[in-house]
Amino acid sequence: MRILFRAVVVLLLLAPFAPAEAQWVFVARKAAQRIHHMAIENEQAGGPRREFVTVILEAPADRVYATVLETVRANPNLRLVMNDPGARRLQVADGDRTGTVNVAELNDGVAQLMIAGTSPANEPPAASRVIATVKRICEQMGKPCTVE
């Protein structure tokens, strides 16, 4: 009887977390494959613009990171400045442009790709190399991503 009582108590304590987990997964799926972009103009005229791009991918974080790393290594114009596989973080340089890539595991099979980079002030946001890079990674992973 005591064991049954304990089992019921444990189930009652854990039950509220199951719907919360399901709601989080629902929200993540609604946001998946949508590229979000933010650009911050430099206060000095002609200075570089900072760009931040994020996308949630329905894929394991390690797979997303491996795809990012393959993409960097396959591009002869990019120089890998720092690589921390444990943190799923790397930094790259392309001439005077720099970028930092982070891949965060949100859940099993769901990851968030975040890229912070710089681009020339005269480059229109629609021509952003950071967005183009995220789109390329999405394509390589077989995920149809759209810019929000």
N, C-alpha and C positions, 0 to 999 in steps of 0.2 A: 504494500500500500504506500509506503514511504517513497519507494522508487517511482511509482506512478505519479505521486504528488510532485516530486522534484521534476519529473519530465514535463508535466503540465506547466509548472512555473517557468521552466526554461523556454518552452514554446510560447507562452504568453509574453515573456520578456523579449523574445526575438521577433515575434509577429509584426510589431509596428515597423521594423526595418525592411521587411520584404516589399511593401508597397512603395516606400521611399526609393529603394533600389530600382524598382520597375519604372517609377516616374523619371529618375535620372537617366536611365537608358533611353526612355522615350524622348526626352529633351535632347540627348546627345544624337540620336538618330535624326531628329528634325534639323539639327545644326550641321550634320555631317556633310562633307564635301562642299561646303559653302566657304569661299575664301573671303576673309575680312581684311580690309586694307586701311591703314591710317598713315598719313604723311604729315610730317612737321617741318615747316619751312624754317630755314636758318634766318636768324635775325639780321645777319650781315648779307648785303646784296651780293648775289652770285655765289654764296656759300652752299655747301652740300645740303641736300634735304634728307632727313631721316625718315625711313619707312619701316613700318611694322606690319607684317602679314601673318595671319593665323588661319589654320584650317583644321577641322576635326576629321579624322579619317577612321573609317571602320576597318582597322587593321592593327595587328600587334605593334607596339611601339618599337620593338627590336627590328621588325621588318621595315618600318618606316625609316628608322635611322640607317639601316643597311642600304636602303635605296638612295637616301640622301648622300651617303658616303660614296657609293658607286657613281652617282651623278657628278660629284665633285672630282673624283679621280679620273673620270672619263673626259673631263673638259680641260684641254691643255692650257686654256687661258686662266684657269683658277689655280691659286696656290693655297694649300691647306696650311693654315697658320697654327691651329691648335685642334687636337682631337681628344675628347674624353668620352670613350665608349660607355664607361660606367654611369656617367651622368647624361649620356646621349646628347652631348653638346659638342659643337665644333665651330671654328671660325675660319673664314676663307677671305682671300683678297683677290681682286681682279683689277690690276693697275692701282688707281687711287681709290677704288671702291672697296669697302669692307663689309662683311656680313657675319652675323652670329646665328647659328641654327640650334634650336633646342627641340627635342622630342620628348613629350611628357606622356606617360601612361595614365589614361583616365580610368580605364577599366580593362578587363581582359578583352582583347580584340578591338579596343578603341584607344586612339592616340591623338594628341594634339601636336601639330607641327607649327613651330613659331620661328619666324625669321625676322631679324632686325638688321637693316642695312642702310647704306648711304647711297645717294644718287645725285647727279648734278642738278642744280636748281633749274636749269633750262630744259630738263627732260620732262615731258608731260607725264602725269601719273598713269595715264592709260598705256604708256610705253614702258612702264616700270619693269626692270629686269628681275626685281624681287618677285613680282606677281608672275612673270613668265617662268621663273624657276619653280615656283610652287605648282603651277599648272603642269609643267613638265614632270615633276615628281608624281603628281596625281595620275597623269597618263601612264607613266611607267608602272604604277601600281594597279592600273586598270580601274581607277576611280574617276568617274566624271565629275569634275569640280567646276563650280561657277563662281564668278566674282560678285559679291554682294555690294 
